[in-house]
């Protein structure tokens, strides 16, 4: 039997706790980058607008991989942006990895400070210490945040982005 994989998005004050019954962590089609702390589909109602000066930020998105079912070992968990271009060259998504969940912010992230990796060779390593040996098991948090500087000249949707997670299972 193979492991079952699911993405989990953590929002609100529960970034450290999975509470699917209340919607704080749900299996979603990745995430929305917006100015509202949710994993819903209302990003049009809460856009991140181009500021007059400085940079505007989406709420951080705290993601974890979750493995369940029957497996012996999940290891070498890597995460990167594998496709997609931004609608404006000034836009960026920042990333970072941590083991401790905190309340997501819509100011400059203290975790998602690096450029999101764009290849397997530079991928973020989200493997937990000791790997994953029991079900359910979780990766480290992958934290993402959209940065919208005042130099953006093409406002609107940022374009579809594809992220890849790769892992070894035995």
C-alpha positions in Angstrom: 0.0 0.0 0.0 1.2 3.5 -0.8 1.1 6.6 1.3 -1.7 9.1 0.7 -0.6 12.7 0.3 -2.6 15.9 1.0 -1.7 19.6 1.1 -2.8 21.3 4.2 -3.2 25.1 4.5 -3.1 26.7 7.9 -4.7 30.1 8.6 -5.8 32.3 11.4 -4.3 31.8 14.8 -4.1 28.1 14.3 -0.9 27.8 12.2 0.4 25.4 14.7 -2.7 23.2 15.0 -4.6 21.3 12.4 -8.4 21.8 13.0 -10.2 20.7 9.8 -13.6 20.7 11.5 -13.4 24.5 11.9 -11.8 25.3 8.6 -8.5 26.3 10.0 -6.7 23.7 8.0 -8.4 22.2 5.0 -7.3 20.1 2.0 -7.4 22.9 -0.6 -6.3 23.4 -4.2 -3.1 25.0 -3.0 -3.8 28.5 -1.8 -4.9 32.1 -2.6 -2.6 35.0 -2.2 -4.8 37.7 -0.9 -5.2 40.2 2.0 -7.6 38.0 3.9 -6.5 35.3 6.3 -8.4 32.4 4.9 -8.1 29.5 2.5 -11.4 30.2 0.8 -12.0 31.4 -2.7 -12.8 35.0 -2.1 -9.5 36.5 -3.2 -11.4 38.9 -5.5 -13.0 40.5 -2.5 -9.6 40.9 -0.7 -7.0 41.8 -3.3 -3.5 42.9 -2.6 -3.4 46.3 -4.3 -0.4 48.1 -5.6 0.6 50.7 -3.0 1.5 54.3 -3.7 5.0 53.6 -2.1 6.7 50.7 -0.5 5.4 47.2 -0.7 2.0 45.6 0.0 1.9 42.0 1.2 -0.6 39.1 1.1 -1.3 37.2 4.2 1.4 34.5 4.7 0.2 31.1 3.6 1.4 28.3 5.9 1.4 25.0 4.0 2.3 21.5 5.1 2.4 18.1 3.4 0.4 15.4 5.2 1.0 11.7 4.6 -1.3 9.0 5.8 -2.2 5.3 5.1 0.6 2.7 5.0 4.2 3.5 4.5 7.6 2.8 6.2 9.4 6.1 5.5 8.9 9.5 3.8 12.1 11.4 3.3 13.9 14.0 1.1 10.8 16.3 0.9 11.5 19.2 -1.5 9.3 22.1 -2.6 9.8 24.5 -5.5 7.9 26.7 -8.0 8.2 24.6 -11.2 6.2 26.7 -13.7 4.4 30.0 -14.2 5.5 33.6 -14.9 4.3 36.7 -13.1 2.0 39.2 -14.9 4.5 41.9 -13.9 8.3 41.6 -13.4 8.2 43.5 -10.1 5.9 40.9 -8.4 7.5 38.1 -6.3 6.5 35.3 -4.0 8.8 34.9 -1.1 9.3 31.6 0.8 10.7 30.2 3.9 10.7 27.0 6.0 10.0 26.6 9.7 8.9 23.9 12.2 6.9 26.3 14.5 3.5 27.7 13.5 2.5 31.2 14.4 -0.3 33.5 13.4 0.0 34.5 9.8 0.7 38.2 9.1 0.0 40.6 6.2 3.1 42.6 6.9 6.6 41.6 5.8 7.0 38.0 6.8 9.8 37.1 9.2 9.8 33.5 7.7 9.1 33.9 4.0 12.1 36.1 3.3 13.9 34.2 0.5 13.1 34.0 -3.2 10.8 31.0 -3.9 13.1 28.3 -5.4 12.5 27.6 -9.1 14.3 24.3 -9.6 14.7 21.0 -7.8 18.4 21.9 -7.2 17.5 24.9 -5.2 14.3 23.5 -3.6 13.3 24.2 0.0 13.9 21.2 2.1 10.7 20.6 4.2 11.7 17.2 5.6 11.1 17.1 9.3 13.9 16.0 11.7 14.0 12.2 11.7 11.9 12.0 8.5 8.3 10.7 8.6 7.9 7.2 9.9 4.2 7.0 11.1 0.8 7.9 9.9 -0.3 10.6 9.8 3.0 12.5 9.4 3.7 16.1 8.4 6.4 18.0 6.7 7.8 21.3 8.0 5.8 24.4 7.2 6.4 26.0 3.8 5.5 29.6 4.2 4.7 31.7 1.1 3.9 35.4 0.7 3.1 37.6 -2.3 5.1 40.8 -2.4 3.6 43.7 -4.4 5.9 46.7 -4.7 4.8 50.2 -5.8 6.7 49.7 -9.0 4.1 47.2 -10.4 2.7 48.6 -13.6 0.4 45.7 -14.6 -2.0 45.2 -11.7 -4.4 42.2 -11.7 -4.1 38.5 -11.3 -0.4 37.5 -11.0 -0.8 34.5 -13.3 -1.0 30.8 -12.6 1.9 29.4 -10.7 2.8 25.7 -10.4 4.5 24.4 -7.3 6.0 20.9 -7.0 6.6 18.8 -4.0 8.8 15.8 -4.4 9.6 13.1 -1.8 10.9 9.6 -1.5 8.7 6.9 -0.1 9.5 3.4 1.1 
